[in-house]
Amino acid sequence: MKKILIDCDPGIDDALALALAHGSPELDVVGVTTVGGNVELEHTTDNALRLHDYYGMDVPVARGAGRPLVRELRTAGDVHGNTGLGGVVLPEPKSELSGRHAVDFIIDTLAAAPGEISLVAVGPLTNIALALRKEPRIVEWVREFVIMGGSYTRGNTNPAAEFNILADPEGAAVAFNASWRTVMIGLDLTYQARANAAVRERFAGLGRLESELITPCLDFYGSHISYQDEGPAIHDACAVAYVIDPGLFETVPARVDVETQGRFTSGMTVTDFRAPADVHNADVATTLDSEGFWDLVTDAYRNVAAGLPD
């Protein structure tokens, strides 16, 4: 069983990614940390606690950075709703936050189990950058570092940049420039994970999980993004799936640099697949086994649905 620590900004697709992690028999979730991103930190943290209790998770939840390293906060409430979960209203959380800041929680958790924990970041990379600055040795302590963010062909917030990177380009630059090797699960990959009608039929027998969370989340997500009939892309779950089964993904080594200065390209992940091997800093996901991915997700959701607390 692989240990995973998830840094997130719930967020509709974050909620679905947490369900995948919790329901996977391959994963042991050792903690959830929050960052401002899709919505303000107040809401991402509250959502993380609500989801934690709704799914029946038993792991620490730690609150992190509420704004980027140097920029003003940029949110995506137009996509995720004002409080982050679209039209979903989950019960008030009963669990309490960890007393540690997310940055300290990340450092301490990795230090306690060097080489064992996959660090997965599916929001802006502010907490990761702050952790790297405070304790550079985390690059040696992680098992792997996987992000949902970036793209090598397009943006979804401006023509060049994906939201998580654009929300804190300076933080992303710190993360990519660290001496670990980042696994970049970007838009070119995640757009292959569409929750279309056939996929949603798979969720029909999931009871409360389907009716209270999955369907309203996907309905809201799909209605606020133009996808034609392809269905919304479930971006963040792809990063979790990579930890579960990297065989579902094709990756290509590359040099990735984050544009922090460009007038029109700020937040762009400039990806050079032709760079010499000695300057590669990332494995960039290019192709997804979509059928295998949805098999993985459906099985995990079935486990979550069967174990929902009353």
Number of C-alpha atoms within 10 A of each C-alpha: 10 15 19 24 24 27 29 31 30 34 29 27 27 27 24 23 25 24 27 27 25 22 26 24 14 15 18 17 23 18 22 25 27 33 32 29 32 33 27 22 21 14 22 27 26 20 26 26 25 20 23 23 20 22 19 15 21 13 16 19 27 25 26 26 21 19 20 24 19 11 11 10 17 19 18 17 17 14 20 22 20 16 20 29 29 22 18 17 13 14 11 13 15 11 15 10 16 16 11 15 17 25 24 17 23 26 20 14 17 24 18 11 13 15 16 16 23 23 25 24 27 30 28 32 33 32 32 26 25 20 20 20 15 13 16 15 16 25 20 14 21 22 20 19 21 23 26 28 27 30 27 23 15 17 22 14 15 15 12 21 29 23 24 28 29 30 30 27 28 24 25 29 20 18 26 23 18 16 13 18 18 21 24 28 28 27 25 19 25 25 19 20 25 20 19 16 11 10 16 17 10 15 19 13 12 17 13 12 22 18 14 14 22 22 16 18 24 24 14 19 24 20 12 15 13 11 14 8 11 15 23 25 23 20 25 30 24 29 27 30 21 20 21 21 13 14 13 18 21 14 19 14 23 22 22 27 19 25 22 19 12 9 7 12 18 20 29 29 31 19 20 15 17 10 13 11 11 8 12 18 20 24 20 26 24 19 17 22 13 16 12 14 19 18 13 18 25 20 17 19 24 21 18 23 19 14 15 14 11 5
